[in-house]
């Protein structure tokens, strides 16, 4: 391989034993090698190991173009971009070629003329895999010239005839020759432009302005679409959809563990200076549970999807409020609490569509989801009959006041005064730090409330738990 990559001319490339292969042969060969070595081909993709990824692998092995079908926030774009890892590190191209022509198999007029004139002395260069990937978001203003190409008026003004192939300015797809080209949100592409892709996918050539130009491009075509786009904004015309060899159906995480893993991996991370931060597992579970419940809620428009981005944004929001609290109170550790959850309204409401819109109703729906999520997570960690001694303390007149800017040390005092609270806290918190104890204490109190064993009242921005 090293000897091949040292070649600087067609003659030296041919002498090295290099043989042209199609893009689909290349992807297939590298995928099979990766499977033999048990490499992770799609790092950072969670929950698709037994569903989506096998579909992709089968499509690549079969040499089939792929369309990813799924709601927003299901990693469709990330999957498409990670296909680049299956390309060779570098491939030889004729120097100066606009469409990455293979030195031993040129297809454009410029390269054919150059090779005919310079022969084995024709210079070549090596194109890295990252430059062999093209992507376009389908928007209403796209033209066939953007995708395929058009006559370049400047070249005509310089003296070329309109019928001259060298007068063509190539579009995005020809410039990704010998690579992977992806179209995001394919249904948004106008139907007349979708027709323009027919030849590319079946006959593997293109037509520009009706000129008799046969350009057998070597492209692996990938597209994404939301199923609802067929009726909401546009549709994939049937003949084009038929030309895709494989349809990979994506999905949301199937369990809380997968959602939490994605949240941890995708959230924005900053240097918080002297402030540490920690998010307890039960708080992560509540955030993930809210999203999962949202995907089943009849009050939320399921056609638009309830994206993983909601979980990520809500995770960032509660952590941000915890950091804000730590800064304002002079605490060294930022730990999200139940009282931080009302702040997720802003990061949730912007990412979901309600069935009918009323601002007050929207707040109620988010509150209901938060309450049900807290109930489900609490009941996974606790059994109520183990907490009867704690509940009895409130029956005898105890009450606890909490609010999101309450210092963590105040919670420690409560744990010493209320019998059974510290033992309950230890079930989800093995730390002696006040900030961790404060978060766990609120979780226990809220869990008893949502199980209807404690009442909760709001007074002047504070929450009071009592019998």
C-alpha positions as CSV (number, residue, x, y, z in Angstrom):
1,X,0.0,0.0,0.0
2,X,2.8,2.4,0.9
3,X,4.5,1.8,-2.5
4,X,1.2,2.5,-4.2
5,X,0.7,5.8,-2.4
6,X,4.1,7.0,-3.3
7,X,3.1,7.1,-7.0
8,X,2.9,10.6,-8.5
9,X,2.1,9.7,-12.1
10,X,-0.2,7.3,-13.9
11,X,2.7,5.3,-15.1
12,X,4.1,4.7,-11.6
13,X,0.6,4.0,-10.3
14,X,0.1,1.3,-12.9
15,X,3.5,-0.2,-12.2
16,X,2.6,-0.4,-8.5
17,X,-0.1,-2.9,-9.3
18,X,-3.0,-0.6,-8.5
19,X,-6.4,-1.7,-9.8
20,X,-9.5,0.4,-9.9
21,X,-12.5,-0.7,-7.8
22,X,-16.0,0.8,-7.6
23,X,-17.1,2.7,-4.5
24,X,-19.5,-0.1,-3.6
25,X,-16.8,-2.7,-3.9
26,X,-14.5,-0.6,-1.7
27,X,-17.2,-0.1,1.0
28,X,-18.1,-3.8,0.9
29,X,-14.5,-4.9,1.2
30,X,-13.7,-2.6,4.1
31,X,-16.9,-3.5,5.9
32,X,-16.2,-7.2,5.7
33,X,-12.7,-6.6,7.0
34,X,-14.0,-4.6,9.9
35,X,-16.5,-7.3,10.8
36,X,-13.7,-9.9,10.8
37,X,-11.7,-7.8,13.2
38,X,-14.9,-7.0,15.3
39,X,-14.4,-3.3,14.9
40,X,-17.1,-0.9,16.1
41,X,-18.1,0.6,12.8
42,X,-20.6,3.1,14.3
43,X,-19.1,4.5,17.5
44,X,-21.4,6.6,19.6
45,X,-24.6,5.0,18.1
46,X,-26.6,3.5,21.0
47,X,-29.4,1.0,20.8
48,X,-29.1,0.1,17.1
49,X,-26.8,-2.9,17.5
50,X,-29.5,-5.5,16.8
51,X,-31.9,-3.4,14.6
52,X,-30.6,-0.6,12.4
53,X,-26.9,-1.5,12.1
54,X,-27.5,-5.0,10.7
55,X,-29.7,-3.4,8.0
56,X,-27.0,-1.0,7.0
57,X,-24.4,-3.8,6.9
58,X,-26.6,-5.9,4.7
59,X,-27.2,-3.0,2.4
60,X,-23.4,-2.2,2.0
61,X,-22.6,-5.9,1.5
62,X,-25.3,-6.1,-1.2
63,X,-24.1,-2.8,-2.8
64,X,-27.5,-1.2,-2.3
65,X,-28.1,2.6,-2.0
66,X,-29.8,3.3,1.4
67,X,-32.6,5.5,2.6
68,X,-32.9,6.1,6.4
69,X,-36.5,6.5,7.4
70,X,-37.3,7.8,10.9
71,X,-38.5,10.7,13.1
72,X,-36.3,13.6,14.0
73,X,-33.5,13.0,16.5
74,X,-32.8,9.4,15.6
75,X,-29.2,9.8,14.5
76,X,-29.9,9.5,10.8
77,X,-27.4,12.1,9.8
78,X,-24.8,10.7,12.1
79,X,-25.1,7.3,10.6
80,X,-24.7,8.6,7.1
81,X,-21.6,10.6,8.1
82,X,-20.0,7.6,9.8
83,X,-20.1,5.6,6.6
84,X,-17.0,7.6,5.6
85,X,-15.0,5.3,8.0
86,X,-15.6,2.4,5.5
87,X,-13.7,4.3,2.7
88,X,-10.0,3.7,2.0
89,X,-7.8,6.3,3.7
90,X,-6.8,7.7,0.3
91,X,-7.5,7.1,-3.4
92,X,-5.6,8.3,-6.4
93,X,-7.2,10.9,-8.7
94,X,-6.0,12.8,-11.8
95,X,-4.5,16.1,-10.6
96,X,-6.8,19.0,-11.2
97,X,-9.9,16.9,-12.0
98,X,-13.2,18.4,-10.8
99,X,-14.9,15.0,-10.4
100,X,-12.1,12.9,-8.8
101,X,-11.5,10.7,-11.9
102,X,-9.7,7.4,-11.4
103,X,-6.3,7.7,-13.2
104,X,-6.7,4.3,-14.9
105,X,-10.4,4.8,-15.7
106,X,-11.1,8.5,-16.5
107,X,-14.7,9.4,-17.5
108,X,-14.7,13.2,-18.0
109,X,-13.6,14.9,-21.2
110,X,-10.9,16.9,-19.5
111,X,-9.2,13.8,-18.1
112,X,-9.5,11.7,-21.2
113,X,-7.9,14.4,-23.3
114,X,-5.2,14.9,-20.8
115,X,-4.3,11.2,-20.5
116,X,-4.3,10.9,-24.3
117,X,-1.8,13.8,-24.5
118,X,0.5,13.1,-21.5
119,X,0.1,9.3,-21.2
120,X,1.9,7.7,-18.3
121,X,3.4,11.1,-17.3
122,X,-0.1,12.4,-16.3
123,X,0.3,13.6,-12.7
124,X,-1.9,12.2,-10.0
125,X,-2.7,13.2,-6.4
126,X,-4.2,11.4,-3.4
127,X,-7.6,12.2,-2.1
128,X,-8.3,11.6,1.6
129,X,-11.5,9.8,2.6
130,X,-13.0,13.0,4.3
131,X,-13.1,14.8,0.9
132,X,-15.0,11.9,-0.7
133,X,-18.2,12.7,1.3
134,X,-20.8,15.1,0.1
135,X,-24.0,16.1,1.8
136,X,-26.9,18.4,0.9
137,X,-30.0,19.4,2.9
138,X,-33.0,19.3,0.6
139,X,-34.6,22.8,0.5
140,X,-37.1,24.4,-1.8
141,X,-34.5,26.6,-3.5
142,X,-32.3,23.8,-4.8
143,X,-32.0,23.6,-8.5
144,X,-30.9,20.8,-10.9
145,X,-27.8,22.9,-11.5
146,X,-26.8,22.6,-7.8
147,X,-27.1,18.9,-7.8
148,X,-26.1,17.8,-11.3
149,X,-24.6,20.8,-13.1
150,X,-25.2,23.4,-15.8
151,X,-23.5,25.2,-18.7
152,X,-21.0,27.7,-17.3
153,X,-21.5,31.1,-19.0
154,X,-18.0,32.2,-18.2
155,X,-16.5,29.2,-20.0
156,X,-18.8,30.0,-23.0
157,X,-17.7,33.6,-22.9
158,X,-14.1,32.4,-23.1
159,X,-14.9,30.8,-26.5
160,X,-16.3,27.3,-25.9
161,X,-19.3,26.1,-27.7
162,X,-22.5,25.4,-25.8
163,X,-22.3,21.8,-27.0
164,X,-18.8,21.4,-25.6
165,X,-18.6,19.1,-22.7
166,X,-15.8,21.3,-21.2
167,X,-18.3,24.2,-20.9
168,X,-20.1,22.3,-18.1
169,X,-19.9,23.4,-14.5
170,X,-20.5,20.2,-12.4
171,X,-22.9,20.2,-9.5
172,X,-22.5,18.6,-6.0
173,X,-23.2,15.0,-7.1
174,X,-20.6,14.8,-9.9
175,X,-18.0,16.4,-7.6
176,X,-18.6,13.6,-5.2
177,X,-17.7,11.0,-7.8
178,X,-16.1,7.9,-6.3
179,X,-17.6,8.9,-2.9
180,X,-20.7,8.9,-0.7
181,X,-23.4,11.5,-1.4
182,X,-26.1,12.1,1.1
183,X,-29.4,14.0,0.8
184,X,-31.0,15.0,4.0
185,X,-34.8,15.2,4.2
186,X,-35.3,13.8,0.7
187,X,-39.1,14.5,0.6
188,X,-38.4,18.2,0.7
189,X,-36.7,17.9,-2.7
190,X,-39.0,19.1,-5.5
191,X,-40.5,16.2,-7.5
192,X,-39.0,17.5,-10.7
193,X,-35.5,17.3,-9.1
194,X,-36.2,13.8,-7.8
195,X,-36.9,12.8,-11.4
196,X,-33.4,14.2,-12.2
197,X,-31.9,11.5,-9.9
198,X,-33.4,8.6,-11.8
199,X,-30.5,8.0,-14.2
200,X,-28.0,8.5,-11.5
201,X,-29.4,5.7,-9.4
202,X,-30.2,3.2,-12.1
203,X,-28.2,3.8,-15.3
204,X,-25.4,5.5,-13.3
205,X,-25.1,8.5,-15.6
206,X,-26.3,12.1,-15.7
207,X,-27.9,14.4,-18.2
208,X,-27.2,18.2,-18.3
209,X,-29.4,20.6,-20.2
210,X,-30.3,17.9,-22.7
211,X,-26.8,17.5,-24.0
212,X,-25.7,14.0,-25.0
213,X,-23.2,13.6,-22.2
214,X,-22.8,10.2,-20.7
215,X,-21.0,10.5,-17.4
216,X,-21.0,7.1,-15.6
217,X,-20.5,8.4,-12.1
218,X,-19.5,6.0,-9.3
219,X,-21.6,7.1,-6.3
220,X,-23.0,5.5,-3.2
221,X,-26.2,7.4,-2.6
222,X,-27.7,7.7,0.8
223,X,-30.8,9.7,1.9
224,X,-32.9,10.4,5.0
225,X,-36.6,11.1,5.4
226,X,-39.2,11.5,8.1
227,X,-42.1,9.2,7.5
228,X,-44.6,12.0,8.1
229,X,-43.0,14.2,5.4
230,X,-44.9,12.1,2.8
231,X,-48.0,14.0,3.8
232,X,-46.8,17.1,5.7
233,X,-44.3,18.8,3.4
234,X,-43.7,16.6,0.4
235,X,-43.2,13.0,-0.6
236,X,-40.6,10.7,-2.2
237,X,-42.0,9.9,-5.6
238,X,-42.5,6.2,-6.1
239,X,-40.1,5.5,-9.0
240,X,-37.2,7.1,-7.0
241,X,-38.1,5.3,-3.8
242,X,-38.1,2.1,-5.8
243,X,-34.5,2.7,-6.9
244,X,-33.2,2.7,-3.3
245,X,-32.0,-0.9,-2.6
246,X,-32.5,-0.8,1.1
247,X,-34.7,1.1,3.6
248,X,-33.3,1.3,7.2
249,X,-35.9,2.2,9.7
250,X,-34.5,4.1,12.7
251,X,-36.1,4.4,16.1
252,X,-35.8,6.0,19.5
253,X,-34.0,4.4,22.4
254,X,-36.0,1.4,23.6
255,X,-35.1,1.7,27.3
256,X,-34.1,4.2,30.0
257,X,-30.5,2.9,30.1
258,X,-29.9,3.7,26.4
259,X,-31.4,7.2,26.8
260,X,-29.2,7.9,29.8
261,X,-26.1,6.7,28.0
262,X,-26.9,9.1,25.1
263,X,-27.6,12.0,27.4
264,X,-24.2,11.5,29.2
265,X,-22.4,11.2,25.8
266,X,-24.1,14.1,24.0
267,X,-24.5,16.9,26.6
268,X,-22.4,20.0,26.2
269,X,-19.5,20.0,28.7
270,X,-17.7,23.1,29.9
271,X,-14.9,23.9,32.4
272,X,-16.8,25.0,35.5
273,X,-13.7,26.3,37.2
274,X,-13.5,25.5,40.8
275,X,-17.0,24.0,40.9
276,X,-17.4,20.2,40.6
277,X,-20.6,18.8,39.2
278,X,-22.4,15.5,39.6
279,X,-25.8,14.3,38.4
280,X,-27.2,11.4,40.5
281,X,-28.5,8.4,38.6
282,X,-32.1,8.9,39.8
283,X,-32.1,12.4,38.3
284,X,-30.8,11.1,35.0
285,X,-33.5,8.4,35.1
286,X,-36.2,11.0,35.7
287,X,-35.1,13.1,32.8
288,X,-35.0,10.0,30.5
289,X,-38.4,8.8,31.9
290,X,-40.0,12.2,31.0
291,X,-39.0,11.7,27.4
292,X,-40.2,8.1,27.3
293,X,-43.5,9.0,28.7
294,X,-43.8,11.9,26.2
295,X,-43.5,9.4,23.4
296,X,-46.6,7.7,24.7
297,X,-48.6,10.7,25.6
298,X,-51.8,11.3,23.6
299,X,-51.5,15.0,24.4
300,X,-48.3,15.3,22.3
301,X,-48.2,15.1,18.5
302,X,-46.4,11.8,18.0
303,X,-46.1,12.4,14.2
304,X,-43.5,15.1,14.9
305,X,-41.6,12.8,17.3
306,X,-40.3,13.3,20.8
307,X,-36.6,13.5,20.1
308,X,-33.6,12.4,22.3
309,X,-32.6,16.1,22.0
310,X,-35.3,16.8,24.6
311,X,-33.5,14.5,27.1
312,X,-30.2,16.1,26.3
313,X,-31.5,19.6,26.6
314,X,-33.3,18.9,29.9
315,X,-30.2,17.2,31.3
316,X,-28.2,20.3,30.5
317,X,-30.9,22.5,32.0
318,X,-31.1,20.9,35.4
319,X,-27.3,20.8,35.6
320,X,-27.1,24.4,34.7
321,X,-29.5,25.4,37.4
322,X,-27.4,23.3,39.9
323,X,-24.3,25.2,38.8
324,X,-26.0,28.5,39.1
325,X,-27.1,27.6,42.6
326,X,-23.6,26.5,43.6
327,X,-22.1,29.8,42.4
328,X,-24.7,31.9,44.2
329,X,-24.5,30.0,47.4
330,X,-20.7,29.5,47.4
331,X,-20.9,25.7,47.3
332,X,-18.2,23.6,45.7
333,X,-20.4,20.8,44.3
334,X,-23.3,21.3,41.9
335,X,-25.9,18.5,42.1
336,X,-29.3,18.8,40.4
337,X,-32.4,18.3,42.6
338,X,-36.1,17.8,42.2
339,X,-36.7,21.5,42.7
340,X,-34.6,22.1,39.5
341,X,-37.2,20.2,37.4
342,X,-39.6,23.2,36.8
343,X,-36.8,24.8,34.8
344,X,-37.0,22.1,32.1
345,X,-40.3,23.7,30.8
346,X,-38.3,26.0,28.5
347,X,-36.1,23.2,27.1
348,X,-39.1,20.8,26.7
349,X,-41.7,23.1,25.2
350,X,-39.5,24.2,22.4
351,X,-39.0,20.7,21.1
352,X,-42.5,19.1,21.2
353,X,-45.8,19.8,19.5
354,X,-49.0,19.6,21.4
355,X,-52.3,18.2,20.1
356,X,-53.9,21.7,20.0
357,X,-52.1,24.6,21.6
358,X,-52.9,26.3,24.9
359,X,-50.1,27.7,26.9
360,X,-51.6,26.8,30.3
361,X,-52.4,23.3,29.0
362,X,-48.8,22.9,27.8
363,X,-47.4,23.6,31.3
364,X,-49.9,21.1,32.8
365,X,-48.8,18.4,30.4
366,X,-45.1,18.9,31.2
367,X,-45.9,19.0,34.9
368,X,-47.9,15.7,34.6
369,X,-45.1,14.1,32.7
370,X,-42.6,15.2,35.4
371,X,-44.8,13.9,38.2
372,X,-45.3,10.5,36.5
373,X,-41.6,10.2,35.8
374,X,-40.7,10.9,39.4
375,X,-43.3,8.3,40.5
376,X,-41.9,5.6,38.2
377,X,-38.3,6.2,39.1
378,X,-39.0,6.4,42.8
379,X,-40.9,3.1,42.8
380,X,-38.0,1.4,41.0
381,X,-35.7,2.3,43.9
382,X,-38.0,2.0,46.9
383,X,-40.9,0.0,48.4
384,X,-43.3,2.1,50.4
385,X,-43.7,-0.3,53.2
386,X,-40.0,0.1,54.0
387,X,-40.6,3.8,54.6
388,X,-43.5,3.6,57.1
389,X,-41.3,4.8,60.0
390,X,-40.3,7.9,58.0
391,X,-43.9,8.6,56.9
392,X,-45.0,8.3,60.6
393,X,-42.7,11.2,61.5
394,X,-44.8,13.5,59.3
395,X,-48.0,12.1,60.7
396,X,-46.8,13.3,64.1
397,X,-46.4,16.9,62.8
398,X,-43.1,17.2,61.0
399,X,-42.9,19.3,57.8
400,X,-40.0,20.0,55.5
401,X,-39.5,23.2,53.5
402,X,-37.4,23.1,50.3
403,X,-36.7,25.4,47.4
404,X,-34.2,25.4,44.5
405,X,-31.8,28.0,46.2
406,X,-31.8,26.4,49.6
407,X,-28.3,25.7,50.9
408,X,-27.4,22.1,51.0
409,X,-26.4,22.1,54.7
410,X,-30.0,22.9,55.6
411,X,-31.0,19.4,54.3
412,X,-28.4,17.8,56.5
413,X,-30.1,19.2,59.5
414,X,-33.4,17.7,58.4
415,X,-31.9,14.3,58.0
416,X,-30.8,14.4,61.6
417,X,-34.2,15.5,62.9
418,X,-36.5,13.1,60.9
419,X,-36.1,9.4,61.8
420,X,-35.7,7.2,58.8
421,X,-34.8,9.9,56.3
422,X,-31.1,9.3,56.4
423,X,-31.6,5.6,55.9
424,X,-33.8,6.2,52.9
425,X,-31.2,8.6,51.5
426,X,-28.5,6.0,51.8
427,X,-30.3,3.7,49.4
428,X,-29.6,6.1,46.5
429,X,-26.7,8.1,47.9
430,X,-23.4,6.8,49.3
431,X,-21.8,10.2,49.8
432,X,-21.5,12.4,52.9
433,X,-21.3,15.6,50.9
434,X,-24.2,17.9,51.8
435,X,-25.0,18.7,48.1
436,X,-25.5,15.0,47.4
437,X,-27.6,14.5,50.5
438,X,-29.8,17.4,49.6
439,X,-30.6,16.0,46.2
440,X,-31.4,12.5,47.6
441,X,-33.6,14.0,50.3
442,X,-35.7,15.9,47.8
443,X,-36.0,12.7,45.8
444,X,-37.3,10.8,48.8
445,X,-39.8,13.5,49.8
446,X,-41.1,14.0,46.3
447,X,-41.4,10.2,45.9
448,X,-43.6,10.0,49.0
449,X,-45.7,12.9,47.7
450,X,-46.3,11.4,44.2
451,X,-47.3,8.1,46.0
452,X,-49.9,10.2,47.9
453,X,-48.2,9.6,51.3
454,X,-47.3,13.3,51.8
455,X,-48.9,16.5,50.8
456,X,-47.1,19.3,49.0
457,X,-47.9,22.9,49.1
458,X,-46.4,25.9,47.4
459,X,-45.8,29.1,49.4
460,X,-43.9,32.2,48.3
461,X,-41.7,30.1,45.9
462,X,-41.1,27.4,48.4
463,X,-42.3,23.8,48.6
464,X,-43.6,22.4,51.9
465,X,-43.9,18.6,52.4
466,X,-46.2,17.6,55.3
467,X,-48.8,15.0,56.3
